[in-house]
C-alpha cells in the first residue's frame, strides 16, 4: 500500500505540529486562569497539556525507534504507544469540549480553548489512522515477527 506508506511521515509531522499548537494554547489558558495571584485550572485543560507533552515524546519514539533503535521498536510496543496516545487525545478533547461549553469564558481565552479543542480533535483523527495502520500490521504479520511496520522502517 504505497499511499499509506507515503502518508505516515506527513501524519507524524501533523501530529507533532498540532501537538505543539495545542501545547501553546493550553499553556496560555492555564496562565490566564492562574493569573498573577494564583488560582486553579480545569483538570481537563491540565490533562490536555499533559497529552501534548506525551505526544511529542511518543512521536519521537515512533520516528526514531524503528530506524535508530530497532530493538525498542517491537510491533506491540508501537501499537501500544499509538493506541494509548489516541485514547489520551480522545479523552482530552472530549473533556475540554464538554467543560468549555458550560463554563464562563472571556475574550481570547475562550477562542484559545475552542482552537485547542479543534486541533486536539485533528490530532486524535491522525492517531486513529496511524493506530489502525499499526494494528493491521500486527494482524497481518506472523506472531514471531517482531519487526516494526514496514512504512516505519525507512523513516
GROMACS elastic network, one bead per residue, 0.5 to 0.9 nm:
[ bonds ]
;  ai    aj funct       b0    kb
    1     4     6  0.56190   500
    1     5     6  0.64469   500
    1     6     6  0.88565   500
    2     5     6  0.50003   500
    2     6     6  0.60926   500
    2     7     6  0.85249   500
    2   151     6  0.87673   500
    3     6     6  0.51973   500
    3     7     6  0.61239   500
    3     8     6  0.89327   500
    4     8     6  0.63937   500
    4   133     6  0.80219   500
    4   151     6  0.77716   500
    5     8     6  0.57673   500
    5     9     6  0.79968   500
    5   150     6  0.78954   500
    5   152     6  0.79245   500
    6     9     6  0.67113   500
    6    10     6  0.76954   500
    6   151     6  0.77240   500
    7    10     6  0.56421   500
    7    11     6  0.61448   500
    7    12     6  0.87690   500
    8    11     6  0.50818   500
    8    12     6  0.62289   500
    8    13     6  0.87903   500
    8   130     6  0.71106   500
    8   151     6  0.71104   500
    8   152     6  0.76513   500
    9    12     6  0.50580   500
    9    13     6  0.64255   500
    9    14     6  0.87687   500
    9    63     6  0.83836   500
    9   151     6  0.86738   500
    9   152     6  0.82282   500
    9   155     6  0.70779   500
   10    14     6  0.62561   500
   10    15     6  0.85961   500
   11    15     6  0.60229   500
   11    16     6  0.85485   500
   11   126     6  0.64282   500
   11   127     6  0.84774   500
   11   129     6  0.89167   500
   11   130     6  0.79842   500
   12    16     6  0.61706   500
   12    17     6  0.85103   500
   12    59     6  0.66507   500
   12    62     6  0.85189   500
   12    63     6  0.78640   500
   12   126     6  0.82779   500
   12   127     6  0.89427   500
   12   130     6  0.87920   500
   13    16     6  0.51859   500
   13    17     6  0.59749   500
   13    18     6  0.84137   500
   13    59     6  0.87168   500
   14    17     6  0.50938   500
   14    18     6  0.58285   500
   14    19     6  0.81629   500
   14   122     6  0.89451   500
   14   123     6  0.74929   500
   14   126     6  0.78306   500
   15    18     6  0.54621   500
   15    19     6  0.59855   500
   15    20     6  0.86559   500
   15    55     6  0.77371   500
   15    56     6  0.82789   500
   15    59     6  0.75349   500
   15   122     6  0.84394   500
   15   123     6  0.55146   500
   15   124     6  0.85635   500
   15   126     6  0.67186   500
   15   127     6  0.76668   500
   16    19     6  0.50916   500
   16    20     6  0.62635   500
   16    21     6  0.87405   500
   16    52     6  0.87004   500
   16    55     6  0.71794   500
   16    56     6  0.59635   500
   16    59     6  0.67171   500
   16    60     6  0.88058   500
   16   123     6  0.86283   500
   17    20     6  0.51824   500
   17    21     6  0.63498   500
   17    22     6  0.87570   500
   18    22     6  0.61171   500
   18    23     6  0.84027   500
   18    52     6  0.86722   500
   18   119     6  0.60894   500
   18   120     6  0.73720   500
   18   122     6  0.79346   500
   18   123     6  0.64786   500
   19    22     6  0.50588   500
   19    23     6  0.59630   500
   19    24     6  0.86272   500
   19    51     6  0.82505   500
   19    53     6  0.76097   500
   19    55     6  0.67107   500
   19    56     6  0.69521   500
   19   119     6  0.78995   500
   19   120     6  0.74538   500
   19   123     6  0.71821   500
   20    24     6  0.62752   500
   20    25     6  0.86527   500
   20    52     6  0.68032   500
   20    53     6  0.82006   500
   20    56     6  0.78629   500
   21    24     6  0.52458   500
   21    25     6  0.62393   500
   21    26     6  0.86508   500
   21    52     6  0.87271   500
   21   116     6  0.76836   500
   21   119     6  0.76217   500
   22    25     6  0.50073   500
   22    26     6  0.59569   500
   22    27     6  0.82963   500
   22    48     6  0.78298   500
   22    49     6  0.73851   500
   22    52     6  0.65284   500
   22   115     6  0.80231   500
   22   116     6  0.51693   500
   22   117     6  0.81831   500
   22   119     6  0.65450   500
   22   120     6  0.66954   500
   23    26     6  0.53801   500
   23    27     6  0.60197   500
   23    28     6  0.85823   500
   23    48     6  0.78650   500
   23    49     6  0.55884   500
   23    50     6  0.83919   500
   23    51     6  0.85591   500
   23    52     6  0.54649   500
   23    53     6  0.72017   500
   23   116     6  0.84030   500
   24    27     6  0.51119   500
   24    28     6  0.61789   500
   24    29     6  0.87089   500
   24    49     6  0.85514   500
   24   116     6  0.88888   500
   25    28     6  0.51411   500
   25    29     6  0.63237   500
   25    30     6  0.87195   500
   25    49     6  0.87505   500
   25   109     6  0.88046   500
   25   112     6  0.57251   500
   25   113     6  0.71034   500
   25   115     6  0.76614   500
   25   116     6  0.59840   500
   26    30     6  0.60591   500
   26    31     6  0.84458   500
   26    45     6  0.63699   500
   26    46     6  0.76098   500
   26    48     6  0.70642   500
   26    49     6  0.57781   500
   26   112     6  0.76719   500
   26   113     6  0.72986   500
   26   116     6  0.68697   500
   27    30     6  0.51046   500
   27    31     6  0.60763   500
   27    32     6  0.85596   500
   27    45     6  0.88239   500
   27    46     6  0.86725   500
   27    49     6  0.69494   500
   28    31     6  0.50885   500
   28    32     6  0.61263   500
   28    33     6  0.86333   500
   28   109     6  0.76760   500
   28   112     6  0.78301   500
   29    32     6  0.50748   500
   29    33     6  0.61751   500
   29    34     6  0.86094   500
   29    41     6  0.83135   500
   29    45     6  0.78800   500
   29   109     6  0.58789   500
   29   110     6  0.85240   500
   29   112     6  0.70652   500
   29   113     6  0.71111   500
   30    33     6  0.51560   500
   30    34     6  0.61081   500
   30    35     6  0.84045   500
   30    40     6  0.82992   500
   30    41     6  0.59412   500
   30    42     6  0.83023   500
   30    45     6  0.73991   500
   30    46     6  0.75354   500
   31    34     6  0.52479   500
   31    35     6  0.58696   500
   31    36     6  0.86126   500
   31    41     6  0.87265   500
   32    35     6  0.52246   500
   32    36     6  0.87280   500
   32   109     6  0.72071   500
   33    38     6  0.80566   500
   33    39     6  0.66751   500
   33    40     6  0.65264   500
   33    41     6  0.58218   500
   33    42     6  0.86933   500
   33   109     6  0.88490   500
   34    37     6  0.68480   500
   34    40     6  0.57821   500
   34    41     6  0.66638   500
   35    38     6  0.55847   500
   35    39     6  0.70178   500
   36    39     6  0.86875   500
   40    43     6  0.88349   500
   41    44     6  0.84403   500
   41    45     6  0.70634   500
   41    46     6  0.70551   500
   42    45     6  0.54340   500
   42    46     6  0.65309   500
   42    47     6  0.87830   500
   42    96     6  0.84616   500
   42    99     6  0.84007   500
   43    47     6  0.60902   500
   43    48     6  0.86117   500
   43    95     6  0.89640   500
   43    96     6  0.87590   500
   44    48     6  0.62293   500
   44    49     6  0.87084   500
   44    91     6  0.87358   500
   44    92     6  0.64077   500
   44    93     6  0.83451   500
   44    94     6  0.89146   500
   44    95     6  0.56119   500
   44    96     6  0.53062   500
   44    99     6  0.78291   500
   45    49     6  0.63131   500
   45    50     6  0.86945   500
   45    92     6  0.76491   500
   45    93     6  0.89211   500
   45    95     6  0.82286   500
   45    96     6  0.61286   500
   45   113     6  0.86883   500
   46    49     6  0.51028   500
   46    50     6  0.63401   500
   46    51     6  0.86831   500
   47    51     6  0.60822   500
   47    52     6  0.86290   500
   47    88     6  0.86027   500
   47    91     6  0.87880   500
   47    92     6  0.62678   500
   47    95     6  0.89467   500
   47    96     6  0.89304   500
   48    52     6  0.62419   500
   48    53     6  0.87845   500
   48    88     6  0.83141   500
   48    89     6  0.75560   500
   48    91     6  0.85996   500
   48    92     6  0.50652   500
   48    93     6  0.72057   500
   48    95     6  0.88115   500
   48    96     6  0.77880   500
   48   116     6  0.86915   500
   48   120     6  0.82649   500
   49    52     6  0.51990   500
   49    53     6  0.65493   500
   49    54     6  0.87049   500
   49    92     6  0.88380   500
   50    53     6  0.52269   500
   50    54     6  0.60639   500
   50    55     6  0.85347   500
   51    55     6  0.59684   500
   51    56     6  0.86748   500
   51    85     6  0.76524   500
   51    88     6  0.62620   500
   51    89     6  0.66112   500
   51    92     6  0.72987   500
   52    55     6  0.51343   500
   52    56     6  0.64907   500
   52    57     6  0.89308   500
   52    89     6  0.84646   500
   52   120     6  0.87759   500
   53    56     6  0.52929   500
   53    57     6  0.65949   500
   53    58     6  0.87154   500
   54    57     6  0.52370   500
   54    58     6  0.60854   500
   54    59     6  0.86240   500
   54    85     6  0.76669   500
   55    59     6  0.58927   500
   55    60     6  0.83309   500
   55    85     6  0.65867   500
   55    89     6  0.88970   500
   56    59     6  0.52510   500
   56    60     6  0.61927   500
   56    61     6  0.86896   500
   57    60     6  0.51218   500
   57    61     6  0.62936   500
   57    62     6  0.86861   500
   58    61     6  0.50353   500
   58    62     6  0.60631   500
   58    63     6  0.85419   500
   58    81     6  0.66639   500
   58    82     6  0.78934   500
   58    85     6  0.75446   500
   59    63     6  0.59985   500
   59    64     6  0.83743   500
   59    82     6  0.89960   500
   60    63     6  0.52489   500
   60    64     6  0.59000   500
   60    65     6  0.80270   500
   61    64     6  0.52714   500
   61    65     6  0.53654   500
   61    66     6  0.83594   500
   61    72     6  0.88792   500
   61    73     6  0.84737   500
   61    78     6  0.86456   500
   61    81     6  0.87475   500
   62    65     6  0.58980   500
   62    66     6  0.70815   500
   62    73     6  0.79695   500
   62    78     6  0.68380   500
   62    81     6  0.81070   500
   62    82     6  0.83679   500
   62   152     6  0.78913   500
   63    66     6  0.67190   500
   63    67     6  0.74167   500
   63    68     6  0.88504   500
   63   152     6  0.72786   500
   63   153     6  0.89114   500
   63   155     6  0.65910   500
   64    67     6  0.55548   500
   64    68     6  0.55002   500
   64    69     6  0.68388   500
   64    70     6  0.87863   500
   64    73     6  0.87847   500
   64   155     6  0.79845   500
   65    68     6  0.54644   500
   65    70     6  0.57378   500
   65    71     6  0.78226   500
   65    72     6  0.58476   500
   65    73     6  0.51568   500
   65    74     6  0.89270   500
   65   153     6  0.89130   500
   66    69     6  0.59664   500
   66    71     6  0.81241   500
   66    72     6  0.75094   500
   66    73     6  0.51235   500
   66    74     6  0.84360   500
   66   147     6  0.84020   500
   66   148     6  0.63004   500
   66   149     6  0.85743   500
   66   152     6  0.61985   500
   66   153     6  0.52534   500
   66   154     6  0.80079   500
   66   155     6  0.77807   500
   67    70     6  0.61644   500
   67    73     6  0.85424   500
   67   152     6  0.78171   500
   67   153     6  0.57381   500
   67   154     6  0.67717   500
   67   155     6  0.66057   500
   69    72     6  0.55566   500
   69    73     6  0.67233   500
   70    74     6  0.75573   500
   70   147     6  0.79012   500
   70   148     6  0.79834   500
   70   153     6  0.87139   500
   71    74     6  0.66847   500
   71   147     6  0.88012   500
   72    77     6  0.78840   500
   72    78     6  0.89999   500
   73    76     6  0.83530   500
   73    77     6  0.66294   500
   73    78     6  0.64335   500
   73   146     6  0.81982   500
   73   147     6  0.70768   500
   73   148     6  0.57730   500
   74    77     6  0.52107   500
   74    78     6  0.63541   500
   74    79     6  0.87920   500
   74   146     6  0.53592   500
   74   147     6  0.59917   500
   74   148     6  0.58825   500
   75    78     6  0.51931   500
   75    79     6  0.63106   500
   75    80     6  0.85790   500
   75   134     6  0.77303   500
   75   135     6  0.87954   500
   75   137     6  0.80959   500
   75   138     6  0.65559   500
   75   145     6  0.83168   500
   75   146     6  0.54774   500
   75   147     6  0.58544   500
   75   149     6  0.68749   500
   76    79     6  0.50738   500
   76    80     6  0.59772   500
   76    81     6  0.86036   500
   76   134     6  0.87966   500
   76   135     6  0.86317   500
   76   138     6  0.73249   500
   76   146     6  0.77970   500
   76   148     6  0.84927   500
   77    81     6  0.61399   500
   77    82     6  0.84896   500
   78    81     6  0.52505   500
   78    82     6  0.61106   500
   78    83     6  0.85337   500
   78   131     6  0.87351   500
   78   134     6  0.72026   500
   78   148     6  0.73132   500
   78   149     6  0.86905   500
   79    82     6  0.50612   500
   79    83     6  0.59749   500
   79    84     6  0.84945   500
   79   130     6  0.89784   500
   79   131     6  0.63449   500
   79   132     6  0.86913   500
   79   134     6  0.56183   500
   79   135     6  0.61003   500
   79   138     6  0.80036   500
   80    83     6  0.51623   500
   80    84     6  0.60133   500
   80    85     6  0.84086   500
   80   131     6  0.86863   500
   81    84     6  0.52844   500
   81    85     6  0.60360   500
   81    86     6  0.84548   500
   81   131     6  0.87608   500
   82    85     6  0.53263   500
   82    86     6  0.61112   500
   82    87     6  0.87151   500
   82   127     6  0.66047   500
   82   128     6  0.82795   500
   82   130     6  0.70621   500
   82   131     6  0.52039   500
   82   132     6  0.89308   500
   82   134     6  0.78367   500
   83    86     6  0.50164   500
   83    87     6  0.61651   500
   83    88     6  0.85571   500
   83   127     6  0.77491   500
   83   128     6  0.79756   500
   83   131     6  0.58811   500
   83   132     6  0.88626   500
   84    87     6  0.51329   500
   84    88     6  0.61036   500
   84    89     6  0.86962   500
   85    89     6  0.62411   500
   85    90     6  0.86274   500
   85   124     6  0.82057   500
   85   127     6  0.72248   500
   86    89     6  0.52925   500
   86    90     6  0.62747   500
   86    91     6  0.86922   500
   86   123     6  0.82827   500
   86   124     6  0.56123   500
   86   125     6  0.80773   500
   86   126     6  0.84608   500
   86   127     6  0.51958   500
   86   128     6  0.61562   500
   86   131     6  0.75148   500
   87    90     6  0.51092   500
   87    91     6  0.61103   500
   87    92     6  0.84661   500
   87   124     6  0.79790   500
   87   127     6  0.89292   500
   87   128     6  0.89955   500
   88    91     6  0.52022   500
   88    92     6  0.59959   500
   88    93     6  0.87078   500
   88   124     6  0.83949   500
   89    93     6  0.61296   500
   89    94     6  0.83595   500
   89   120     6  0.64148   500
   89   121     6  0.72767   500
   89   123     6  0.71009   500
   89   124     6  0.52135   500
   89   125     6  0.89716   500
   89   127     6  0.84393   500
   90    93     6  0.56298   500
   90    94     6  0.60854   500
   90    95     6  0.83818   500
   90   120     6  0.80135   500
   90   121     6  0.71673   500
   90   124     6  0.59401   500
   90   125     6  0.88119   500
   91    94     6  0.53909   500
   91    95     6  0.58980   500
   91    96     6  0.85180   500
   92    95     6  0.52776   500
   92    96     6  0.61602   500
   92    97     6  0.84489   500
   92   117     6  0.83743   500
   92   120     6  0.76029   500
   92   121     6  0.89160   500
   93    96     6  0.52251   500
   93    97     6  0.58722   500
   93    98     6  0.84552   500
   93   116     6  0.79626   500
   93   117     6  0.52644   500
   93   118     6  0.78965   500
   93   119     6  0.87646   500
   93   120     6  0.56968   500
   93   121     6  0.61355   500
   93   124     6  0.84471   500
   94    97     6  0.50731   500
   94    98     6  0.60354   500
   94    99     6  0.85612   500
   94   117     6  0.79519   500
   94   121     6  0.84271   500
   95    98     6  0.52993   500
   95    99     6  0.62654   500
   95   100     6  0.84090   500
   96    99     6  0.51988   500
   96   100     6  0.56988   500
   96   101     6  0.85849   500
   96   113     6  0.79805   500
   96   116     6  0.87834   500
   96   117     6  0.68351   500
   97   100     6  0.50041   500
   97   101     6  0.63144   500
   97   113     6  0.84089   500
   97   114     6  0.78216   500
   97   117     6  0.63074   500
   98   101     6  0.57768   500
   98   102     6  0.71616   500
   99   102     6  0.55445   500
   99   103     6  0.62259   500
  100   103     6  0.54051   500
  100   104     6  0.80018   500
  100   105     6  0.81740   500
  100   110     6  0.81613   500
  100   113     6  0.73176   500
  100   114     6  0.79230   500
  101   104     6  0.83035   500
  104   110     6  0.85896   500
  105   108     6  0.87479   500
  105   109     6  0.66831   500
  105   110     6  0.52771   500
  105   111     6  0.89887   500
  106   109     6  0.59119   500
  106   110     6  0.56730   500
  106   111     6  0.85776   500
  107   110     6  0.58034   500
  107   111     6  0.69725   500
  107   112     6  0.89892   500
  108   111     6  0.50332   500
  108   112     6  0.59852   500
  108   113     6  0.85282   500
  109   112     6  0.50312   500
  109   113     6  0.62029   500
  109   114     6  0.87276   500
  110   113     6  0.51638   500
  110   114     6  0.63720   500
  110   115     6  0.86980   500
  111   114     6  0.51175   500
  111   115     6  0.61310   500
  111   116     6  0.85277   500
  112   115     6  0.50637   500
  112   116     6  0.60472   500
  112   117     6  0.86019   500
  113   116     6  0.50231   500
  113   117     6  0.62131   500
  113   118     6  0.87007   500
  114   117     6  0.51354   500
  114   118     6  0.63119   500
  114   119     6  0.87274   500
  115   118     6  0.51339   500
  115   119     6  0.61292   500
  115   120     6  0.83859   500
  116   119     6  0.52530   500
  116   120     6  0.58964   500
  116   121     6  0.85004   500
  117   120     6  0.51030   500
  117   121     6  0.61686   500
  117   122     6  0.87693   500
  118   121     6  0.51668   500
  118   122     6  0.64568   500
  118   123     6  0.88330   500
  119   122     6  0.50940   500
  119   123     6  0.62821   500
  119   124     6  0.86261   500
  120   123     6  0.50436   500
  120   124     6  0.61447   500
  120   125     6  0.86723   500
  121   124     6  0.50033   500
  121   125     6  0.62886   500
  121   126     6  0.87299   500
  122   125     6  0.50391   500
  122   126     6  0.62678   500
  122   127     6  0.86739   500
  123   126     6  0.50460   500
  123   127     6  0.62511   500
  123   128     6  0.86095   500
  124   127     6  0.50831   500
  124   128     6  0.61385   500
  124   129     6  0.87729   500
  125   129     6  0.64273   500
  125   130     6  0.88263   500
  126   129     6  0.52774   500
  126   130     6  0.64016   500
  126   131     6  0.85771   500
  127   130     6  0.50419   500
  127   131     6  0.57535   500
  127   132     6  0.83242   500
  128   131     6  0.52119   500
  128   132     6  0.61824   500
  128   133     6  0.87065   500
  129   132     6  0.52577   500
  129   133     6  0.63306   500
  129   134     6  0.87798   500
  130   133     6  0.50162   500
  130   134     6  0.61700   500
  130   135     6  0.85127   500
  131   134     6  0.51174   500
  131   135     6  0.59924   500
  131   136     6  0.84798   500
  132   135     6  0.50175   500
  132   136     6  0.60203   500
  132   137     6  0.85484   500
  133   136     6  0.51858   500
  133   137     6  0.63284   500
  133   138     6  0.88562   500
  133   149     6  0.83242   500
  134   137     6  0.50733   500
  134   138     6  0.64240   500
  134   139     6  0.87551   500
  134   148     6  0.84091   500
  134   149     6  0.64101   500
  135   138     6  0.50728   500
  135   139     6  0.61942   500
  135   140     6  0.86200   500
  136   140     6  0.60275   500
  136   141     6  0.84734   500
  137   140     6  0.51932   500
  137   141     6  0.59857   500
  137   148     6  0.82656   500
  137   149     6  0.58132   500
  137   150     6  0.83392   500
  138   141     6  0.53810   500
  138   142     6  0.78101   500
  138   143     6  0.80579   500
  138   145     6  0.88482   500
  138   146     6  0.87725   500
  138   148     6  0.87523   500
  138   149     6  0.78867   500
  139   142     6  0.78918   500
  139   143     6  0.86237   500
  141   144     6  0.82807   500
  141   145     6  0.63620   500
  141   146     6  0.85147   500
  141   147     6  0.89510   500
  142   145     6  0.51790   500
  142   146     6  0.83036   500
  143   146     6  0.75350   500
  145   148     6  0.88235   500
  147   150     6  0.80149   500
  147   153     6  0.87242   500
  148   151     6  0.83536   500
  148   152     6  0.66162   500
  148   153     6  0.67056   500
  149   152     6  0.55299   500
  149   153     6  0.68124   500
  150   153     6  0.52826   500
  150   154     6  0.74772   500
  151   154     6  0.64695   500
  151   155     6  0.74666   500
  152   155     6  0.55561   500
